[in-house]
Amino acid sequence: MKAVSIFARLGVFAFVLVLLREVMEHPMWENAPAGAPTTLDFAVSILDDWAIVTVVLGILLSMAMIGASYLVRDERLVNLLYDMGSEDSVRLSGDSDD
């Protein structure tokens, strides 16, 4: 089974090398880029031409971060009581000094 795994890895590596060679030999790479944008052109296009798209993407990313922080929260009773400063949290967690 290990030999099949090694053979598969070598096959994927060879495939990537062949694919890379074919892409790099394509005739489109011989021509110089015509009118490549400058940093200022890029900033103007993002902030003026694509302003709505930028705002929508910012809102979506904010929603994703808020959702991730909500999913990571720990809502076990012990932690909720500890956050509120209750003395019962010591008894619930089993860390009593008896």
Order of alpha helices (4+ residues) and beta strands (2+ residues): alpha-alpha-alpha-alpha-alpha
